[in-house]
Amino acid sequence: MWHIDLYNILNTINNVILIIIGIPFMLQFLFMFLFWLPKKKFPKSDTKNKICVLIPAHNEEDVIYTTVKRLFDLQNYPKELFDVYVVAHNCNDNTAKYAEQAGAKVFVLNDPNPKHHIASYALKYGYEEILKTGIDYKFSIRLDADNQINDEFFNLMNDAYNAGCKIARPFESALNMSQNHFTKACGLYYTFDSRFSSRVRERLHLSAHVNGPGAMVDFEITKKIGGYDTTSITEDTEFCFKRMLDGYKCHFVEDAIVYEDLPSTFKDTFSRNKRIASGNIRLLAKYTPKMLWQAITKFRISFIEQILTYMFNIICIILCTWIPAFYIYNVAYLWANGIFTNADAVMFGINNTGLYSQLTLIGLILLVLFIVAGIGQGLLLICLSYKNLGAKTRRELLSGAFLFPMFTVVYCVTMCLGAFSKPKWNKIRRNPITKNNQILIEDSLTKEQLDFLTESENKETDIA
């Protein structure tokens, strides 16, 4: 009968889809199970290089002063050996004024083209202007307007540079990890790539994913490409893809930590994931053929790993559309035709098991994913890296581990919705706990730094 043939065809398609999405999931399990690998440490170097820091900013008067001031006052690195640049991009507030007051060199970019109102154009303009200065920088560091970094960040990136690293990423953590249960789960989810994936990539000599703030880039690369050669909505990921295709290996400097403001609600997560999903899917379509060719012709395993990891952007769409639609249809079809046991399935002529067996299998898969890949992963992260997450005790983050599966669903849904949206670079809604950078990190809790933070916040109030 036609409906039996249709069921068998759809079931075959579903099995192929499950295999395709299962491969990237197995890779993530591998990263988690290799958590015991020791982190890579780069040898300390006495040679201090000249650094430039670039911060793109769009209406960031709430945070920019303290972000810049902390760099000058808290970094254990010679002040004469680094410059901070801020690109005030189409700002209608006091971002430029406050950044300059804090010690940054400010470039003002007023671009009327609405297609250019994204961070990549601010970065492109900023690097072009820095190149015009003719200053002999050795490497650059890109930060966001709300970022804080640990006090040894510049030293650690300098050590990596002197050890031969041309491009490197830091450990990404959260400013507002303990704000609420949502941010705890959110922080644990985003930290997976730093603590598990990035460490394993570094130890197995695979390229790191340089796709966030705190990235270090050899300034010779900046000169070679004429500043910044990506203008997509996910410019950091595209920059990483391009440099890998150029033959560069990207590294992970785990002890260098960048702290950023995490989404604290579903709405905030959706706003963030609109940019990520929309941009990454376009990048996959553009760069997958080139990366596969490099993987085949030059046996570059890193390209295969990158493709498999970024496939999660597509997997999120499949998990929110095909998977629920097929299994609702599947259960309804088996129920309506009385196919409850495996024997019933054989007699009816379908290429599948009965309803009872399928429900049991679905339940077991969900149980494993939610307990092992969800709660288990969250608990492991808390045990291993709670200090890097800004917590004083492991107990502070426990609720995040148990809500980890819930956030995974939220992440998947928002990525799916974001894939069909058109994101813009709007003013970011800062969380109360991180507005004006009012949170201190575990490794910065000294009396001097407490005094500095109070003084800098008072200074910002006076400026306003």
VOGU-3710 file (C-alpha; in Angstrom, 3 decimals, decimal comma):
1> mwhidlynil> 0,000/0,000/0,000  1,157/3,557/-0,739  1,246/4,638/2,915  3,510/1,698/3,809  5,896/2,633/1,007  5,819/6,270/2,150  6,530/5,254/5,754  9,482/3,086/4,700  10,949/5,876/2,546  10,608/8,461/5,314
11> ntinnvilii> 12,100/6,036/7,831  15,115/5,436/5,577  15,621/9,182/5,171  15,398/9,611/8,954  18,006/6,896/9,549  20,415/8,644/7,173  19,798/11,955/8,958  20,438/10,338/12,363  23,785/9,016/11,139  24,749/12,431/9,750
21> igipfmlqfl> 23,933/14,294/12,979  25,364/11,493/15,128  28,928/11,965/13,834  29,364/15,541/15,210  27,773/14,444/18,500  30,288/11,612/18,802  33,076/14,155/18,278  31,769/16,216/21,201  31,614/13,086/23,378  35,233/12,397/22,448
31> fmflfwlpkk> 36,258/15,896/23,525  34,511/15,399/26,856  36,016/11,965/27,520  39,531/13,327/26,853  39,170/15,928/29,616  42,161/14,384/31,432  44,653/15,608/28,827  46,985/18,218/30,410  46,719/21,787/29,192  49,387/23,250/26,954
41> kfpksdtknk> 51,666/25,763/28,660  53,907/28,028/26,624  57,380/28,832/28,011  57,720/32,185/29,752  59,631/34,733/27,735  61,665/37,729/28,856  61,160/39,413/25,479  58,258/41,846/25,640  56,672/42,831/22,346  54,698/45,881/21,304
51> icvlipahne> 50,945/45,130/21,314  47,920/46,896/19,900  44,452/46,259/21,291  41,414/47,022/19,133  37,881/47,369/20,509  34,902/47,944/18,177  32,106/49,773/19,993  28,590/50,854/19,114  26,881/52,925/21,840  28,887/51,368/24,678
61> edviyttvkr> 29,123/54,281/27,115  27,912/52,021/29,944  31,028/49,853/29,901  33,789/51,275/27,704  35,487/53,504/30,289  36,045/50,761/32,840  37,004/48,207/30,182  39,790/50,432/28,835  40,885/51,702/32,255  41,279/48,182/33,588
71> lfdlqnypke> 43,683/47,350/30,759  46,011/50,198/31,688  45,741/49,784/35,442  45,578/46,022/35,925  47,634/44,357/33,185  51,018/43,178/34,469  52,677/44,310/31,277  54,808/47,393/30,517  52,372/50,244/29,832  54,609/51,712/27,145
81> lfdvyvvahn> 54,421/48,446/25,187  50,705/48,392/24,429  48,194/50,815/22,920  44,427/50,559/23,119  42,323/51,674/20,166  38,543/52,056/20,190  36,448/52,428/17,047  33,309/54,397/17,941  31,087/53,087/15,170  27,949/55,135/14,435
91> cndntakyae> 27,616/56,083/18,094  25,101/58,636/19,324  26,249/58,535/22,929  29,496/59,255/24,829  31,390/56,113/23,839  34,220/58,041/22,139  34,537/60,549/24,958  34,662/57,958/27,737  37,096/55,727/25,848  39,470/58,657/25,350
101> qagakvfvln> 39,132/59,671/29,004  40,193/56,136/29,973  43,341/56,355/27,849  42,345/54,834/24,503  43,110/56,249/21,084  39,736/56,705/19,428  38,740/56,394/15,778  35,261/57,734/15,002  33,488/55,971/12,143  30,180/57,369/10,927
111> dpnpkhhias> 29,042/55,186/8,053  25,548/55,892/6,675  25,364/52,576/4,809  23,003/50,359/6,886  24,672/47,213/5,480  27,892/48,292/7,198  26,367/48,594/10,666  28,069/45,430/11,953  31,252/44,905/13,947  33,327/43,687/11,000
121> yalkygyeei> 33,319/47,122/9,340  34,472/48,761/12,572  37,325/46,261/12,780  38,239/46,776/9,137  38,355/50,548/9,589  40,250/50,269/12,862  43,026/48,071/11,502  43,390/50,244/8,407  43,868/53,298/10,624  46,338/51,479/12,884
131> lktgidykfs> 48,410/50,466/9,857  48,621/54,133/8,870  50,376/54,933/12,156  53,413/52,928/11,052  53,993/51,715/14,617  55,920/48,437/14,743  53,403/46,272/16,593  54,231/42,573/16,840  50,710/41,305/17,452  47,195/42,566/18,036
141> irldadnqin> 44,423/41,568/20,428  40,761/42,108/19,624  38,360/42,696/22,529  34,698/43,612/22,855  33,533/46,678/24,716  32,343/44,784/27,802  35,277/42,375/28,128  37,548/41,931/31,097  40,736/39,882/30,954  42,883/38,351/33,668
151> deffnlmnda> 45,894/40,353/34,773  48,474/38,149/33,016  46,596/38,070/29,705  49,097/40,160/27,716  52,057/38,265/29,181  50,510/34,911/28,330  49,713/35,926/24,759  53,217/37,374/24,469  54,680/34,032/25,597  52,594/32,204/22,994
161> ynagckiarp> 53,688/34,642/20,290  57,356/34,220/21,196  56,851/30,444/21,114  55,846/30,708/17,456  52,058/31,109/17,591  50,727/33,366/14,863  47,043/33,190/15,818  45,612/32,184/19,201  42,434/32,282/21,219  41,979/32,514/25,010
171> fesalnmsqn> 39,777/30,652/27,476  36,327/32,275/27,279  34,453/32,736/30,544  31,621/34,875/31,932  31,330/38,104/33,868  27,838/37,300/35,127  28,065/33,534/35,585  26,279/33,585/38,960  23,643/36,163/38,048  20,805/33,634/37,867
181> hftkacglyy> 20,130/29,990/37,057  19,873/30,768/33,338  23,338/32,365/33,150  24,853/29,441/35,072  23,537/26,968/32,513  24,412/29,324/29,664  27,969/29,790/30,953  28,554/26,072/31,301  27,312/25,523/27,747  29,609/28,135/26,217
191> tfdsrfssrv> 32,587/27,056/28,343  32,525/23,547/26,860  34,480/24,708/23,826  37,214/26,253/25,975  37,750/23,603/28,619  37,082/20,465/26,592  37,172/21,060/22,836  39,941/23,672/22,660  42,228/21,854/25,069  41,889/18,586/23,148
201> rerlhlsahv> 42,475/20,340/19,819  45,664/21,918/21,149  46,981/18,649/22,568  46,147/16,728/19,377  47,762/19,447/17,217  44,490/20,513/15,603  43,666/24,159/14,894  41,716/25,989/17,570  38,470/27,768/16,743  39,337/31,468/16,976
211> ngpgamvdfe> 35,780/32,741/17,068  35,402/35,168/19,927  36,945/38,080/21,817  40,539/38,004/23,040  41,996/36,662/19,794  45,724/37,291/19,222  46,991/37,750/15,657  50,549/38,257/14,428  50,695/41,815/13,080  52,586/40,611/10,027
221> itkkiggydt> 49,385/38,822/9,015  47,472/42,077/9,480  49,953/43,868/7,226  49,847/41,092/4,646  46,066/41,169/4,260  45,881/44,965/4,455  44,151/45,190/7,826  41,045/43,026/8,086  39,645/41,078/5,161  36,275/39,854/6,422
231> tsitedtefc> 33,022/41,816/6,529  30,453/39,138/7,357  28,154/39,155/10,375  30,336/36,419/11,948  33,622/37,990/10,963  35,658/36,223/13,652  34,760/32,755/12,363  35,358/33,777/8,750  38,751/35,251/9,692  39,681/31,897/11,267
241> fkrmldgykc> 38,549/29,967/8,173  40,525/32,257/5,865  43,723/32,046/7,872  43,509/28,270/8,052  43,086/28,169/4,284  46,177/30,395/4,077  48,087/27,675/5,921  48,183/29,093/9,450  47,557/26,985/12,526  45,428/28,506/15,281
251> hfvedaivye> 46,332/27,863/18,917  44,675/27,890/22,341  46,231/29,750/25,278  44,228/28,334/28,154  45,588/30,425/31,015  44,698/33,667/29,196  41,062/34,278/30,155  38,549/36,708/28,671  35,323/37,379/30,552  32,201/38,567/28,735
261> dlpstfkdtf> 28,602/39,390/29,527  26,414/36,311/28,950  22,757/36,353/27,891  20,551/36,126/30,974  17,151/35,483/29,351  15,659/33,646/26,380  15,311/36,992/24,576  18,995/37,829/25,094  20,028/34,371/23,897  17,909/34,753/20,773
271> srnkriasgn> 19,479/38,141/20,016  22,960/36,647/20,305  22,189/33,492/18,349  20,586/35,376/15,467  24,021/36,647/14,511  25,794/33,343/15,124  23,358/31,101/13,255  22,687/33,420/10,349  26,376/34,088/9,758  27,749/30,597/10,334
281> irllakytpk> 25,337/28,869/7,971  26,350/31,260/5,193  30,021/30,646/5,980  29,516/26,880/5,849  27,956/27,158/2,415  30,818/29,351/1,219  33,834/27,609/2,766  32,941/23,911/3,130  34,005/22,976/-0,430  37,361/24,752/-0,008
291> mlwqaitkfr> 37,965/23,193/3,391  37,053/19,707/2,200  39,450/20,094/-0,723  42,257/21,086/1,650  41,410/18,179/3,928  41,595/15,704/1,027  44,578/17,096/-0,868  46,730/18,101/2,112  45,333/15,721/4,748  44,348/18,588/7,048
301> isfieqilty> 42,224/16,913/9,745  41,552/20,327/11,310  39,282/21,230/8,408  37,156/18,116/8,910  36,865/18,878/12,618  35,890/22,500/11,911  33,184/21,413/9,455  31,782/18,799/11,847  31,659/21,302/14,712  30,003/24,063/12,715
311> mfniiciilc> 27,493/21,552/11,367  25,711/22,012/14,705  24,232/25,186/13,213  22,450/23,016/10,640  21,754/20,244/13,142  19,825/22,714/15,299  17,469/23,363/12,387  17,021/19,613/11,790  16,382/18,961/15,501  13,697/21,660/15,588
321> twipafyiyn> 11,958/20,696/12,334  12,491/17,247/10,834  13,081/15,261/14,030  9,910/16,283/15,933  7,800/16,173/12,757  8,982/12,688/11,808  8,587/11,145/15,252  5,143/12,621/15,781  4,168/11,137/12,412  5,967/7,876/13,256
331> vaylwangif> 4,231/7,352/16,605  0,855/8,375/15,196  1,226/5,981/12,238  2,217/3,000/14,399  -0,537/3,708/16,893  -3,221/4,161/14,236  -2,287/0,866/12,553  -1,901/-1,129/15,773  1,809/-1,819/15,219  2,889/-2,142/18,847
341> tnadavmfgi> 5,407/-4,990/18,763  8,290/-5,936/16,490  6,250/-8,905/15,268  3,451/-6,520/14,297  5,950/-4,460/12,280  7,155/-7,515/10,359  3,598/-8,649/9,583  2,583/-5,141/8,457  5,601/-4,837/6,135  7,335/-1,769/7,563
351> nntglysqlt> 11,107/-1,489/7,866  11,152/-0,571/11,514  10,397/-1,854/14,995  7,077/-1,669/16,806  5,844/1,290/18,828  6,918/-0,093/22,221  10,512/-0,723/21,077  10,757/2,679/19,422  9,470/4,541/22,469  11,948/2,646/24,656
361> liglillvlf> 14,837/3,510/22,321  13,845/7,184/22,138  13,626/7,313/25,923  17,075/5,758/26,354  18,674/8,130/23,834  17,134/11,172/25,526  18,185/9,862/28,926  21,797/9,426/27,813  21,888/12,832/26,124  20,309/14,645/29,052
371> ivagigqgll> 22,203/12,893/31,840  25,625/12,197/30,303  25,972/14,975/27,707  23,864/17,366/29,755  24,022/17,155/33,528  27,165/15,011/33,524  29,030/17,437/31,280  27,942/20,388/33,420  29,062/18,711/36,635  32,413/17,802/35,097
381> liclsyknlg> 32,955/21,397/34,005  32,146/22,644/37,498  34,554/20,187/39,094  37,393/21,066/36,737  37,020/24,785/36,016  34,791/26,520/38,568  37,489/29,116/39,340  37,847/30,045/35,661  34,081/30,539/35,651  34,277/33,231/38,319
391> aktrrellsg> 32,853/31,100/41,147  34,336/30,809/44,628  32,851/27,378/45,283  31,537/24,577/43,105  28,211/24,681/44,901  27,454/28,113/43,415  27,132/26,594/39,940  25,332/23,329/40,683  21,921/24,555/39,535  23,486/25,367/36,166
401> aflfpmftvv> 24,507/21,743/35,698  20,984/20,450/36,349  19,524/23,083/34,031  22,135/22,361/31,375  19,774/20,144/29,291  17,119/22,871/29,405  19,545/25,464/28,097  20,669/23,070/25,355  17,068/22,998/24,121  16,844/26,804/24,369
411> ycvtmclgaf> 20,104/27,139/22,453  18,918/24,768/19,750  15,593/26,591/19,307  17,174/30,057/19,218  19,815/28,920/16,727  17,068/27,535/14,490  15,079/30,768/14,692  18,231/32,820/14,214  19,128/30,995/11,016  16,095/32,566/9,324
421> skpkwnkirr> 16,572/36,078/10,717  18,480/39,173/9,607  20,570/40,340/12,564  21,860/43,887/13,027  24,519/45,405/15,267  22,194/47,019/17,787  23,041/48,382/21,201  23,526/45,420/23,511  21,361/45,272/26,620  23,785/44,911/29,499
431> npitknnqil> 22,846/42,891/32,532  22,649/44,872/35,779  25,404/42,800/37,362  27,858/43,622/34,565  26,849/47,141/33,632  29,870/49,350/34,274  31,819/46,100/34,767  30,763/45,896/38,408  31,817/42,293/38,824  35,329/41,207/39,777
441> iedsltkeql> 36,939/37,985/38,670  38,301/35,304/40,998  41,925/36,028/40,104  41,468/39,797/40,581  40,170/39,942/44,141  42,967/41,991/45,676  42,589/45,082/47,828  44,362/47,224/45,237  42,018/46,083/42,498  38,953/46,588/44,688
451> dfltesenke> 40,129/50,133/45,359  40,784/50,663/41,650  37,345/49,441/40,597  35,601/51,729/43,087  37,730/54,662/41,949  37,165/53,999/38,233  33,404/53,684/38,680  33,332/56,969/40,579  35,406/58,521/37,808  32,920/57,311/35,200
461> tdia> 30,071/58,830/37,208  31,938/62,154/37,356  32,498/62,096/33,595  28,813/61,444/32,977
//
